[in-house]
Amino acid sequence: MLSRAIGALVGLAAVYSAKPAYLNDTKRSFYEDEQSVYPVPGTITPAESQNLGQQYIIEGVTVRTTGGVQSVIKSAREAVVGTFTCFETWLNNSKSRYIELERSVTDTFSSLHDKKEDLLPNSIYIAVAALSGNIFARNRGIVARALAPTILGLASFKYFLPHTFTNTVGLLWRVEQRTLPEVAQHQALAYNAAEDWVKDAGKSAVLGQEKLSLGVDSARRRLAHVAGLELEQDVTKKVPEKKV
């Protein structure tokens, strides 16, 4: 039995002495098969930087954008701002024109009215005259119904507010000269012709009256000469009173 145990121990020692010794290696290689594996970027080799556009920090938040997006947003913003600016300019110009027009109308009406003339109750009289003309011509034709209140209203306007009427006519004449110069020119020629005709008619009337007076005086003298009357006697001389 002892010899068998010794033989078994010798055999085991021979077997273990024949195997290579792996446990005594100074450095073990665990990654021999990783030479054919491509490395992942960011692990062994640094990853390539990606072009993500410009970077901005707005209120602590990082914002990245590209040139195309910036140009589109800029164009839209400029279009909106330009439209708003144009609208604001148009609104300001319209407001200025309205204020100027209102001031012009107010100044014009203020200059037309004569402060010495009372609008009340004279304006009421003018309105009553115009309405009276409408009442008078209600059974007439359309021309009479249009002219009667106009003529009576203008006549009463001229009578009750003479200076205001003159200022109003002057304003209308200036407006007509500015807007319708040809019509105003023809109207001025017609007015001058009518005025000349009136003057000539007045002169003719005066001359006719003088000729009529001379004719009457001549006829009276002839009649007195034939009748033997003394027309040169002062007719204003008092006749002496008869004594009782």
Backbone as CSV, one residue per row, in Angstrom:
resi,resn,N_x,N_y,N_z,CA_x,CA_y,CA_z,C_x,C_y,C_z
1,MET,0.828,-1.187,0.000,0.000,0.000,0.000,0.862,1.236,0.000
2,LEU,1.883,1.241,0.721,2.775,2.393,0.782,3.445,2.634,-0.536
3,SER,3.795,1.544,-1.182,4.457,1.698,-2.482,3.504,2.234,-3.516
4,ARG,2.248,1.858,-3.416,1.247,2.370,-4.363,1.016,3.859,-4.144
5,ALA,0.957,4.304,-2.947,0.750,5.721,-2.659,1.918,6.537,-3.136
6,ILE,3.096,6.036,-2.993,4.279,6.765,-3.446,4.288,6.843,-4.946
7,GLY,3.870,5.764,-5.605,3.826,5.759,-7.073,2.815,6.746,-7.594
8,ALA,1.659,6.855,-6.914,0.632,7.813,-7.364,1.118,9.233,-7.207
9,LEU,1.801,9.514,-6.139,2.322,10.868,-5.936,3.371,11.216,-6.965
10,VAL,4.199,10.235,-7.302,5.235,10.491,-8.321,4.590,10.735,-9.660
11,GLY,3.538,9.998,-9.992,2.841,10.196,-11.275,2.202,11.566,-11.362
12,LEU,1.553,11.979,-10.299,0.925,13.309,-10.302,1.965,14.399,-10.438
13,ALA,3.087,14.208,-9.785,4.142,15.212,-9.882,4.669,15.286,-11.281
14,ALA,4.761,14.149,-11.971,5.239,14.149,-13.347,4.251,14.821,-14.267
15,VAL,2.943,14.584,-14.020,1.906,15.216,-14.886,1.927,16.735,-14.726
16,TYR,1.942,17.217,-13.545,1.931,18.680,-13.321,3.207,19.340,-13.782
17,SER,4.309,18.600,-13.727,5.570,19.176,-14.205,5.609,19.258,-15.710
18,ALA,4.825,18.437,-16.428,4.787,18.472,-17.894,3.930,19.628,-18.420
19,LYS,2.890,20.176,-17.721,2.038,21.292,-18.172,2.782,22.616,-18.071
20,PRO,2.501,23.588,-19.037,3.136,24.936,-18.945,2.560,25.704,-17.763
21,ALA,3.377,26.519,-17.208,2.959,27.294,-16.026,2.378,28.620,-16.472
22,TYR,1.031,28.767,-16.346,0.337,30.021,-16.724,0.172,30.950,-15.534
23,LEU,0.185,30.378,-14.367,-0.107,31.222,-13.215,1.065,32.069,-12.803
24,ASN,2.198,31.848,-13.367,3.376,32.604,-12.989,3.708,33.727,-13.976
25,ASP,2.786,33.991,-14.955,3.065,35.088,-15.898,3.034,36.417,-15.151
26,THR,3.959,37.282,-15.523,4.017,38.608,-14.876,2.903,39.538,-15.358
27,LYS,2.414,39.406,-16.627,1.368,40.275,-17.186,0.436,39.439,-18.017
28,ARG,-0.807,39.482,-17.676,-1.791,38.719,-18.413,-2.464,39.637,-19.445
29,SER,-2.705,39.136,-20.632,-3.340,39.898,-21.722,-4.800,39.478,-21.828
30,PHE,-5.684,40.397,-21.407,-7.120,40.121,-21.519,-7.744,40.682,-22.797
31,TYR,-7.057,41.572,-23.538,-7.653,42.278,-24.692,-6.877,42.000,-25.964
32,GLU,-6.356,40.702,-26.129,-5.609,40.393,-27.340,-6.489,40.472,-28.584
33,ASP,-7.793,40.152,-28.473,-8.676,40.104,-29.639,-9.338,41.446,-29.956
34,GLU,-9.022,42.545,-29.287,-9.658,43.841,-29.527,-8.887,44.704,-30.516
35,GLN,-7.859,44.208,-31.141,-7.106,45.006,-32.105,-7.882,45.202,-33.399
36,SER,-8.770,44.259,-33.741,-9.549,44.384,-34.971,-10.854,45.161,-34.787
37,VAL,-11.147,45.621,-33.599,-12.374,46.381,-33.324,-12.080,47.866,-33.488
38,TYR,-12.936,48.576,-34.312,-12.735,50.016,-34.529,-13.161,50.787,-33.286
39,PRO,-12.364,51.704,-32.871,-12.710,52.455,-31.648,-13.901,53.392,-31.897
40,VAL,-14.749,53.562,-30.902,-15.904,54.468,-30.954,-15.427,55.875,-30.634
41,PRO,-15.803,56.882,-31.475,-15.375,58.267,-31.177,-15.870,58.697,-29.814
42,GLY,-15.021,59.374,-29.120,-15.358,59.825,-27.788,-14.950,58.878,-26.704
43,THR,-14.526,57.666,-27.058,-14.079,56.711,-26.039,-12.567,56.651,-25.989
44,ILE,-11.962,56.208,-27.114,-10.496,56.153,-27.175,-9.956,57.389,-27.874
45,THR,-10.541,57.708,-29.068,-10.119,58.906,-29.811,-11.155,60.001,-29.599
46,PRO,-10.797,61.284,-29.617,-11.758,62.392,-29.416,-12.749,62.481,-30.571
47,ALA,-13.992,62.765,-30.253,-15.041,62.891,-31.274,-14.867,64.183,-32.054
48,GLU,-15.256,64.123,-33.334,-15.179,65.317,-34.170,-16.268,66.312,-33.749
49,SER,-15.881,67.573,-33.704,-16.836,68.626,-33.316,-17.829,68.871,-34.443
50,GLN,-19.114,68.927,-34.118,-20.160,69.163,-35.105,-20.483,70.659,-35.183
51,ASN,-20.749,71.159,-36.414,-21.086,72.562,-36.635,-22.586,72.752,-36.422
52,LEU,-22.951,73.154,-35.223,-24.355,73.341,-34.874,-24.802,74.788,-34.991
53,GLY,-24.019,75.630,-35.611,-24.394,77.027,-35.761,-23.914,77.870,-34.600
54,GLN,-24.293,79.173,-34.675,-23.875,80.084,-33.627,-24.641,79.808,-32.345
55,GLN,-23.968,80.066,-31.270,-24.522,79.784,-29.957,-24.727,81.090,-29.208
56,TYR,-25.954,81.274,-28.656,-26.275,82.458,-27.877,-26.814,82.001,-26.533
57,ILE,-26.565,82.804,-25.541,-27.089,82.552,-24.205,-28.090,83.655,-23.898
58,ILE,-29.365,83.287,-23.832,-30.445,84.241,-23.595,-31.130,83.861,-22.302
59,GLU,-30.990,84.729,-21.293,-31.587,84.506,-19.975,-31.197,83.147,-19.417
60,GLY,-29.926,82.809,-19.551,-29.408,81.565,-18.999,-29.690,80.339,-19.826
61,VAL,-30.315,80.489,-20.993,-30.640,79.355,-21.855,-29.777,79.441,-23.104
62,THR,-29.135,78.335,-23.447,-28.289,78.287,-24.634,-29.153,78.063,-25.868
63,VAL,-29.012,78.950,-26.828,-29.801,78.895,-28.062,-28.843,78.792,-29.226
64,ARG,-29.049,77.782,-30.053,-28.243,77.599,-31.256,-29.122,77.859,-32.478
65,THR,-28.560,78.522,-33.465,-29.296,78.837,-34.688,-28.342,78.834,-35.864
66,THR,-28.937,78.831,-37.056,-28.151,78.836,-38.288,-28.386,80.139,-39.039
67,GLY,-27.555,80.376,-40.033,-27.664,81.611,-40.801,-28.962,81.726,-41.572
68,GLY,-29.458,80.610,-42.112,-30.716,80.648,-42.854,-31.891,81.035,-41.983
69,VAL,-31.959,80.441,-40.796,-33.042,80.768,-39.871,-32.952,82.223,-39.433
70,GLN,-31.741,82.692,-39.189,-31.563,84.085,-38.794,-32.015,85.044,-39.886
71,SER,-31.675,84.748,-41.139,-32.066,85.632,-42.243,-33.581,85.666,-42.423
72,VAL,-34.230,84.493,-42.297,-35.693,84.459,-42.430,-36.363,85.245,-41.312
73,ILE,-35.914,85.030,-40.087,-36.496,85.751,-38.953,-36.227,87.247,-39.066
74,LYS,-35.032,87.615,-39.517,-34.704,89.029,-39.679,-35.578,89.681,-40.741
75,SER,-35.783,88.980,-41.859,-36.634,89.529,-42.923,-38.067,89.710,-42.436
76,ALA,-38.580,88.711,-41.717,-39.949,88.822,-41.196,-40.065,89.962,-40.195
77,ARG,-39.059,90.090,-39.322,-39.099,91.167,-38.332,-39.031,92.536,-39.005
78,GLU,-38.148,92.687,-40.001,-38.047,93.958,-40.714,-39.328,94.279,-41.470
79,ALA,-39.977,93.249,-42.043,-41.242,93.488,-42.752,-42.325,93.967,-41.792
80,VAL,-42.415,93.324,-40.623,-43.423,93.728,-39.641,-43.145,95.132,-39.126
81,VAL,-41.877,95.409,-38.818,-41.521,96.738,-38.318,-41.757,97.803,-39.382
82,GLY,-41.415,97.490,-40.646,-41.649,98.449,-41.728,-43.126,98.733,-41.931
83,THR,-43.952,97.687,-41.888,-45.401,97.884,-42.027,-45.957,98.714,-40.883
84,PHE,-45.530,98.420,-39.676,-45.998,99.190,-38.522,-45.543,100.637,-38.604
85,THR,-44.303,100.866,-39.076,-43.804,102.234,-39.212,-44.584,103.007,-40.262
86,CYS,-44.877,102.353,-41.389,-45.671,103.012,-42.445,-47.072,103.349,-41.939
87,PHE,-47.692,102.425,-41.227,-49.033,102.683,-40.689,-49.006,103.811,-39.665
88,GLU,-47.970,103.820,-38.823,-47.866,104.883,-37.823,-47.649,106.240,-38.486
89,THR,-46.811,106.271,-39.544,-46.589,107.521,-40.277,-47.868,108.005,-40.939
90,TRP,-48.603,107.068,-41.574,-49.869,107.442,-42.215,-50.879,107.951,-41.195
91,LEU,-50.929,107.316,-40.044,-51.859,107.741,-39.002,-51.504,109.129,-38.481
92,ASN,-50.210,109.388,-38.276,-49.787,110.705,-37.801,-50.067,111.788,-38.837
93,ASN,-49.804,111.479,-40.117,-50.079,112.458,-41.177,-51.578,112.740,-41.290
94,SER,-52.387,111.689,-41.199,-53.837,111.890,-41.260,-54.326,112.724,-40.079
95,LYS,-53.776,112.462,-38.924,-54.163,113.234,-37.747,-53.761,114.689,-37.896
96,SER,-52.560,114.937,-38.434,-52.103,116.315,-38.636,-52.975,117.036,-39.658
97,ARG,-53.322,116.327,-40.766,-54.189,116.955,-41.770,-55.567,117.267,-41.199
98,TYR,-56.101,116.362,-40.388,-57.416,116.603,-39.783,-57.372,117.804,-38.843
99,ILE,-56.308,117.898,-38.054,-56.186,119.031,-37.127,-56.049,120.337,-37.897
100,GLU,-55.237,120.328,-38.964,-55.086,121.533,-39.776,-56.397,121.914,-40.454
101,LEU,-57.134,120.911,-40.969,-58.416,121.195,-41.609,-59.419,121.750,-40.604
102,GLU,-59.457,121.156,-39.434,-60.378,121.646,-38.404,-60.034,123.071,-37.998
103,ARG,-58.739,123.348,-37.828,-58.323,124.702,-37.469,-58.643,125.689,-38.589
104,SER,-58.432,125.258,-39.842,-58.727,126.136,-40.973,-60.217,126.448,-41.067
105,VAL,-61.056,125.410,-40.899,-62.508,125.632,-40.957,-62.962,126.535,-39.820
106,THR,-62.426,126.295,-38.628,-62.806,127.121,-37.480,-62.396,128.571,-37.682
107,ASP,-61.160,128.782,-38.149,-60.694,130.149,-38.395,-61.492,130.820,-39.506
108,THR,-61.853,130.038,-40.529,-62.616,130.611,-41.642,-63.989,131.071,-41.186
109,PHE,-64.708,130.218,-40.451,-66.033,130.607,-39.971,-65.947,131.741,-38.955
110,SER,-64.878,131.758,-38.182,-64.712,132.852,-37.231,-64.458,134.173,-37.944
111,SER,-63.717,134.122,-39.060,-63.451,135.351,-39.814,-64.673,135.820,-40.604
112,LEU,-65.578,134.899,-40.954,-66.769,135.301,-41.704,-67.749,136.084,-40.835
113,HIS,-67.881,135.695,-39.605,-68.879,136.331,-38.743,-68.362,137.660,-38.216
114,ASP,-69.185,138.678,-38.392,-68.873,139.990,-37.841,-69.319,140.028,-36.386
115,LYS,-68.379,140.396,-35.518,-68.680,140.370,-34.086,-69.759,141.377,-33.707
116,LYS,-69.983,142.392,-34.533,-71.010,143.383,-34.223,-72.414,142.876,-34.524
117,GLU,-72.523,141.777,-35.249,-73.822,141.225,-35.627,-74.123,139.996,-34.773
118,ASP,-75.312,139.951,-34.245,-75.734,138.841,-33.382,-76.274,137.696,-34.232
119,LEU,-75.729,136.511,-33.998,-76.234,135.344,-34.724,-77.640,134.974,-34.284
120,LEU,-77.913,135.187,-33.014,-79.259,134.965,-32.491,-79.846,136.307,-32.090
121,PRO,-81.039,136.652,-32.510,-82.014,135.803,-33.224,-81.987,135.961,-34.746
122,ASN,-80.941,136.621,-35.299,-80.939,136.884,-36.744,-80.942,135.596,-37.561
123,SER,-80.192,134.579,-37.102,-80.177,133.314,-37.835,-81.555,132.648,-37.827
124,ILE,-82.308,132.853,-36.737,-83.670,132.307,-36.690,-84.557,133.007,-37.710
125,TYR,-84.382,134.313,-37.849,-85.159,135.047,-38.850,-84.849,134.552,-40.259
126,ILE,-83.586,134.275,-40.516,-83.191,133.783,-41.845,-83.817,132.419,-42.114
127,ALA,-83.783,131.543,-41.113,-84.385,130.213,-41.289,-85.889,130.312,-41.505
128,VAL,-86.547,131.207,-40.771,-87.995,131.381,-40.942,-88.313,131.908,-42.335
129,ALA,-87.496,132.826,-42.846,-87.718,133.349,-44.195,-87.561,132.249,-45.240
130,ALA,-86.531,131.407,-45.091,-86.344,130.314,-46.050,-87.505,129.325,-45.995
131,LEU,-87.966,129.000,-44.789,-89.112,128.090,-44.671,-90.387,128.726,-45.216
132,SER,-90.517,130.029,-45.057,-91.686,130.715,-45.615,-91.692,130.631,-47.134
133,GLY,-90.522,130.779,-47.740,-90.446,130.618,-49.188,-90.836,129.222,-49.623
134,ASN,-90.461,128.233,-48.845,-90.851,126.862,-49.173,-92.362,126.674,-49.045
135,ILE,-92.948,127.327,-48.042,-94.398,127.214,-47.863,-95.139,127.932,-48.986
136,PHE,-94.652,129.101,-49.374,-95.321,129.859,-50.430,-95.299,129.123,-51.768
137,ALA,-94.247,128.378,-52.020,-94.090,127.725,-53.326,-94.428,126.241,-53.289
138,ARG,-95.146,125.793,-52.272,-95.407,124.351,-52.172,-96.355,123.864,-53.264
139,ASN,-97.214,124.740,-53.774,-98.146,124.351,-54.834,-97.648,124.762,-56.222
140,ARG,-96.431,125.233,-56.314,-95.873,125.661,-57.582,-95.024,124.540,-58.176
141,GLY,-94.342,124.876,-59.262,-93.485,123.898,-59.908,-92.204,123.660,-59.136
142,ILE,-91.405,122.732,-59.658,-90.167,122.371,-58.959,-89.159,123.508,-58.984
143,VAL,-89.184,124.314,-60.053,-88.255,125.446,-60.131,-88.602,126.484,-59.076
144,ALA,-89.885,126.783,-58.946,-90.310,127.755,-57.935,-90.031,127.244,-56.532
145,ARG,-90.259,125.954,-56.300,-89.990,125.391,-54.969,-88.507,125.385,-54.630
146,ALA,-87.664,125.395,-55.658,-86.220,125.449,-55.406,-85.722,126.881,-55.262
147,LEU,-86.301,127.804,-56.032,-85.798,129.179,-56.038,-86.389,130.030,-54.922
148,ALA,-87.646,129.806,-54.574,-88.302,130.677,-53.589,-87.606,130.656,-52.230
149,PRO,-87.368,129.492,-51.610,-86.669,129.522,-50.314,-85.237,130.021,-50.423
150,THR,-84.589,129.745,-51.558,-83.210,130.216,-51.725,-83.157,131.731,-51.808
151,ILE,-84.048,132.309,-52.610,-84.044,133.763,-52.775,-84.424,134.460,-51.472
152,LEU,-85.484,133.980,-50.818,-85.887,134.596,-49.553,-84.824,134.420,-48.469
153,GLY,-84.177,133.243,-48.437,-83.120,133.028,-47.452,-81.930,133.939,-47.672
154,LEU,-81.498,134.081,-48.928,-80.374,134.973,-49.223,-80.731,136.431,-48.964
155,ALA,-81.960,136.814,-49.325,-82.378,138.201,-49.090,-82.420,138.516,-47.596
156,SER,-82.964,137.579,-46.807,-82.991,137.800,-45.357,-81.582,137.756,-44.764
157,PHE,-80.723,136.906,-45.306,-79.328,136.868,-44.860,-78.648,138.210,-45.123
158,LYS,-78.880,138.751,-46.307,-78.313,140.052,-46.652,-78.869,141.159,-45.770
159,TYR,-80.132,141.047,-45.379,-80.773,142.107,-44.600,-80.379,142.041,-43.124
160,PHE,-80.426,140.839,-42.535,-80.191,140.720,-41.102,-78.703,140.643,-40.746
161,LEU,-77.877,140.054,-41.607,-76.425,139.936,-41.356,-75.669,140.461,-42.577
162,PRO,-75.654,141.763,-42.785,-75.068,142.292,-44.027,-73.559,142.066,-44.136
163,HIS,-72.818,142.334,-43.060,-71.359,142.172,-43.123,-70.973,140.695,-43.232
164,THR,-71.661,139.842,-42.505,-71.395,138.403,-42.617,-71.732,137.894,-44.013
165,PHE,-72.799,138.419,-44.594,-73.164,138.041,-45.961,-72.082,138.469,-46.947
166,THR,-71.563,139.675,-46.787,-70.498,140.150,-47.681,-69.244,139.295,-47.539
167,ASN,-68.866,138.947,-46.306,-67.694,138.091,-46.096,-67.900,136.702,-46.690
168,THR,-69.111,136.175,-46.566,-69.400,134.845,-47.123,-69.325,134.852,-48.638
169,VAL,-69.884,135.881,-49.256,-69.816,135.987,-50.715,-68.369,136.112,-51.182
170,GLY,-67.568,136.885,-50.451,-66.152,136.999,-50.808,-65.413,135.678,-50.690
171,LEU,-65.725,134.897,-49.632,-65.092,133.587,-49.480,-65.485,132.652,-50.615
172,LEU,-66.772,132.624,-50.959,-67.215,131.766,-52.064,-66.571,132.183,-53.381
173,TRP,-66.377,133.464,-53.565,-65.735,133.939,-54.790,-64.276,133.500,-54.861
174,ARG,-63.581,133.557,-53.736,-62.180,133.110,-53.710,-62.078,131.603,-53.941
175,VAL,-62.999,130.853,-53.346,-63.001,129.403,-53.562,-63.286,129.077,-55.017
176,GLU,-64.204,129.793,-55.621,-64.522,129.556,-57.034,-63.341,129.916,-57.927
177,GLN,-62.647,130.991,-57.603,-61.459,131.357,-58.382,-60.362,130.307,-58.260
178,ARG,-60.255,129.672,-57.099,-59.209,128.679,-56.901,-59.563,127.332,-57.507
179,THR,-60.813,126.933,-57.428,-61.218,125.610,-57.911,-61.701,125.623,-59.354
180,LEU,-62.438,126.659,-59.738,-62.985,126.757,-61.103,-62.587,128.099,-61.700
181,PRO,-61.326,128.231,-62.095,-60.868,129.547,-62.585,-61.566,129.993,-63.861
182,GLU,-61.844,129.056,-64.774,-62.486,129.439,-66.032,-63.913,129.928,-65.788
183,VAL,-64.646,129.204,-64.952,-66.013,129.621,-64.630,-66.006,130.969,-63.917
184,ALA,-65.051,131.148,-63.012,-64.955,132.424,-62.304,-64.628,133.566,-63.263
185,GLN,-63.772,133.292,-64.253,-63.436,134.331,-65.228,-64.654,134.729,-66.056
186,HIS,-65.404,133.727,-66.546,-66.622,134.039,-67.306,-67.650,134.756,-66.427
187,GLN,-67.729,134.358,-65.186,-68.668,135.008,-64.279,-68.258,136.456,-64.027
188,ALA,-66.946,136.688,-63.901,-66.469,138.057,-63.706,-66.768,138.922,-64.926
189,LEU,-66.574,138.350,-66.114,-66.893,139.103,-67.333,-68.384,139.421,-67.402
190,ALA,-69.218,138.435,-67.074,-70.660,138.675,-67.092,-71.065,139.710,-66.046
191,TYR,-70.429,139.641,-64.880,-70.745,140.614,-63.826,-70.329,142.019,-64.236
192,ASN,-69.141,142.121,-64.834,-68.683,143.441,-65.288,-69.584,143.986,-66.388
193,ALA,-70.004,143.093,-67.303,-70.907,143.540,-68.371,-72.244,143.995,-67.796
194,ALA,-72.774,143.230,-66.828,-74.039,143.633,-66.208,-73.886,144.938,-65.434
195,GLU,-72.733,145.084,-64.756,-72.502,146.328,-64.025,-72.399,147.520,-64.974
196,ASP,-71.700,147.327,-66.094,-71.622,148.407,-67.094,-73.001,148.728,-67.659
197,TRP,-73.791,147.682,-67.894,-75.143,147.916,-68.419,-75.992,148.684,-67.415
198,VAL,-75.857,148.329,-66.123,-76.608,149.048,-65.092,-76.163,150.504,-65.025
199,LYS,-74.835,150.726,-65.114,-74.344,152.104,-65.097,-74.852,152.882,-66.303
200,ASP,-74.797,152.254,-67.475,-75.303,152.924,-68.678,-76.796,153.194,-68.559
201,ALA,-77.522,152.224,-67.994,-78.960,152.436,-67.815,-79.225,153.570,-66.838
202,GLY,-78.413,153.642,-65.778,-78.576,154.742,-64.834,-78.276,156.089,-65.465
203,LYS,-77.187,156.138,-66.241,-76.861,157.388,-66.934,-77.958,157.770,-67.920
204,SER,-78.467,156.766,-68.651,-79.547,157.047,-69.606,-80.793,157.537,-68.879
205,ALA,-81.077,156.952,-67.715,-82.243,157.398,-66.951,-82.067,158.827,-66.473
206,VAL,-80.837,159.156,-66.012,-80.580,160.529,-65.563,-80.709,161.509,-66.719
207,LEU,-80.120,161.154,-67.869,-80.227,162.026,-69.044,-81.677,162.165,-69.488
208,GLY,-82.430,161.064,-69.473,-83.839,161.136,-69.843,-84.629,162.007,-68.893
209,GLN,-84.306,161.893,-67.595,-84.999,162.727,-66.621,-84.671,164.196,-66.829
210,GLU,-83.393,164.491,-67.127,-83.021,165.880,-67.395,-83.720,166.408,-68.639
211,LYS,-83.744,165.583,-69.698,-84.428,166.014,-70.923,-85.920,166.206,-70.676
212,LEU,-86.513,165.311,-69.881,-87.926,165.452,-69.567,-88.185,166.723,-68.773
213,SER,-87.291,167.018,-67.823,-87.455,168.246,-67.036,-87.323,169.480,-67.916
214,LEU,-86.330,169.446,-68.821,-86.163,170.578,-69.736,-87.376,170.726,-70.649
215,GLY,-87.910,169.587,-71.143,-89.094,169.656,-72.009,-90.303,170.201,-71.285
216,VAL,-90.505,169.735,-70.032,-91.636,170.225,-69.247,-91.486,171.708,-68.959
217,ASP,-90.265,172.133,-68.631,-90.033,173.552,-68.344,-90.245,174.401,-69.591
218,SER,-89.766,173.887,-70.726,-89.957,174.631,-71.976,-91.432,174.730,-72.342
219,ALA,-92.168,173.622,-72.171,-93.599,173.655,-72.472,-94.339,174.594,-71.538
220,ARG,-93.941,174.632,-70.294,-94.592,175.528,-69.344,-94.354,176.985,-69.703
221,ARG,-93.109,177.280,-70.114,-92.801,178.659,-70.502,-93.604,179.073,-71.737
222,ARG,-93.685,178.165,-72.677,-94.455,178.502,-73.876,-95.933,178.726,-73.543
223,LEU,-96.450,177.854,-72.680,-97.841,178.012,-72.285,-98.063,179.319,-71.535
224,ALA,-97.126,179.684,-70.702,-97.245,180.942,-69.964,-97.144,182.139,-70.896
225,HIS,-96.266,182.018,-71.899,-96.119,183.124,-72.850,-97.391,183.314,-73.671
226,VAL,-98.010,182.194,-74.030,-99.241,182.295,-74.821,-100.381,182.833,-73.968
227,ALA,-100.462,182.406,-72.722,-101.559,182.819,-71.852,-101.314,184.155,-71.200
228,GLY,-100.099,184.700,-71.318,-99.785,185.984,-70.708,-99.592,185.901,-69.222
229,LEU,-99.183,184.749,-68.724,-98.944,184.584,-67.299,-97.500,184.907,-66.968
230,GLU,-97.297,185.384,-65.712,-95.951,185.671,-65.235,-95.523,184.524,-64.315
231,LEU,-94.829,183.576,-64.903,-94.392,182.413,-64.109,-93.197,182.716,-63.223
232,GLU,-92.537,183.851,-63.509,-91.368,184.186,-62.715,-91.725,184.748,-61.362
233,GLN,-93.022,185.046,-61.186,-93.442,185.606,-59.909,-93.264,184.575,-58.803
234,ASP,-92.841,185.034,-57.693,-92.598,184.132,-56.574,-93.922,183.618,-56.061
235,VAL,-94.124,182.327,-56.268,-95.386,181.735,-55.842,-95.464,181.576,-54.342
236,THR,-94.304,181.712,-53.711,-94.292,181.552,-52.257,-94.674,182.825,-51.528
237,LYS,-94.849,183.894,-52.311,-95.198,185.149,-51.656,-96.603,185.028,-51.067
238,LYS,-96.739,185.449,-49.873,-98.019,185.336,-49.205,-99.008,186.355,-49.764
239,VAL,-100.219,185.894,-49.950,-101.301,186.778,-50.403,-101.745,187.634,-49.222
240,PRO,-101.844,188.969,-49.377,-102.240,189.814,-48.242,-103.640,189.480,-47.763
241,GLU,-103.747,189.422,-46.461,-105.023,189.076,-45.864,-106.011,190.233,-46.012
242,LYS,-107.226,189.871,-46.271,-108.291,190.868,-46.391,-108.760,191.290,-45.009
243,LYS,-108.910,192.607,-44.867,-109.408,193.121,-43.602,-110.919,193.025,-43.560
244,VAL,-111.405,192.629,-42.410,-112.841,192.480,-42.229,-113.430,193.827,-41.825
